[in-house]
């Protein structure tokens, strides 16, 4: 699943690599909400 605006640590980020650095260390940042929605859709389709 490709999510626009999501980096490789599954967080929503904008900007260059320097702007993304906080996403690597801040545990309070949530996962990208489109990823969570896609995962839930996939899991629900398994039923």
C-alpha positions as MATLAB code, in Angstrom:
seq = 'XXXXXXXXXXXXXXXXXXXXXXXXXXXXXXXXXXXXXXXXXXXXXXX';
ca = [
       0.000    0.000    0.000;
       1.431    3.368   -1.014;
       0.296    6.314    1.074;
       0.992    9.847   -0.119;
       2.857   11.821    2.543;
       3.926    8.770    4.575;
       7.605    8.060    5.197;
       9.316    4.718    5.780;
       8.574    4.789    9.525;
       4.857    4.965    8.657;
       4.358    8.524    9.913;
       2.751   11.439    8.089;
       5.463   13.927    7.197;
       6.033   16.805    4.829;
       9.286   18.239    3.567;
      12.821   17.049    3.074;
      14.826   14.583    5.166;
      15.725   17.234    7.717;
      12.038   18.026    8.297;
      11.342   14.307    8.752;
      13.914   13.694   11.503;
      11.454   14.182   14.399;
       9.298   11.349   13.019;
      12.143    8.897   13.701;
      12.336    9.644   17.409;
       8.953   10.992   18.559;
       6.907    8.019   19.786;
       3.898   10.295   20.258;
       3.464   10.826   16.516;
       0.652    8.581   15.308;
       0.821    6.285   12.313;
      -0.479    7.863    9.119;
      -4.269    7.665    9.382;
      -4.665    6.487    5.755;
      -2.405    3.540    6.577;
      -4.505    2.674    9.622;
      -7.706    2.894    7.551;
      -6.186    0.676    4.853;
      -5.051   -1.888    7.408;
      -8.509   -1.989    8.981;
     -10.119   -2.408    5.562;
      -7.771   -5.300    4.797;
      -8.380   -6.998    8.150;
     -12.153   -6.623    7.850;
     -12.052   -8.147    4.361;
     -10.577  -11.335    5.853;
     -13.875  -12.209    7.544;
];
